[in-house]
Amino acid sequence: MTFACRLHGLTVESDRMLHGAVQVEPTGHRDLSISTGEPRPVPHERPDGQLLGVLTVEDTLRHVAVRRPDGRVVFRVPGLVEFVIGSGHRDVTVHHDPNADPGLVHVLTDGALIAAVLELNGALTLHASAVRTAGRGIAISGPTNSGKTTIAGLLCAGGAGLVADDLLHADVAEQQVRAWPGGFELRIRERAAALTSMLVGRERDTADGRIGVVPDVVDPTEPVPLDLVVLPRLHRRAGQPVEVTEVTKSDALIQLLAAPRLLGWSAPDLTRVRFEQLSHLLTQVPVVALHLPWGQAFETAFADRVGEALTERLA
């Protein structure tokens, strides 16, 4: 069975429905095809080819991507999955390790793989969640554990529509930067589980130990104008106000470059394009730091304070 869906500006055909995507009627047009190949062991060795990116933690290879002479890209996550991306970056075969958790393979397929395909095709991705409120688009960007999803969830609890979680495709081709919807599921960490009671939407337990919640979402077929980028600044000073401060363009560029969606990808052509696109984004979209007291109970009043602080900045 083949599913057609919209995700981050792409029409995707796949032999399973991708989490966080919205199913659409097949039209014959597709930007990407994802199919499941034969299971096979995924070793820890680096495959042969031109190195595009590698992430090693404590001498352990976490992932690696290479480009073969024939143009195919091999994206390997040892012990879990190997993605073989066709030379035109329009088709992917997924080979999972026989001992891998299928749920984790799906998490990587729906997130890291889509990010890789977008970047290989020259698109800009942000490690960000995004919402639309009062007709304006807000992206919350930062490294893992910086509070992106939680802040997006607080804004959704206050009435915003979810645009994307954890991965954002920012289209800088036009004068107005636009955010393509995708990833219509907030994957909330256990320590923020109380936030789910503030959101109306179906829930599920995810393979990576989070709680998946689908709140109100925007139209998956239309991009949202991006009006503000928010960098979370969390602190433990209880009773302090929610505060928004300006971030200079140079500081914003450094911080966004330091928190890519795909860690370790460093091929010169990809790095150059990313730098140019981020520089263009920052000429069009203001960046602010959102200072939040963290560790307090999640409640409607807190969500309202966050929403009001950012709405005032958009005014």
Buried (B, 14 or more C-beta within 10 A) or exposed (E): EEBBBBBBBBBBBBEBBBBBBBEBEEEEEBBBBBEBEEBEEBEEEBBEBEBBBBBEEEEEBBBBBBBBEEEBBBBBBBBBBBBBBBEEBBBBBBBBBEEBEEEBBBBBBBBBBBBBBBBBEEBBBBBBBBBBBEEBBBBBBBEEEBBBBBBBBBBBBBEBBBBBBBBBBBBBEEEEBBBBBBBBBBBBBEEBEEBBEBBEBEBEEBBBEBBBBBBBBBEBEEBBBBBBBBBBBBEEEEEEEBEBEEBEEEEBBEBBEEBBBBBBBBBEEBBEBBEEBBEBBBEBBBBBBBBBBBEEEBBEEBBBBBBEBBBEBBE
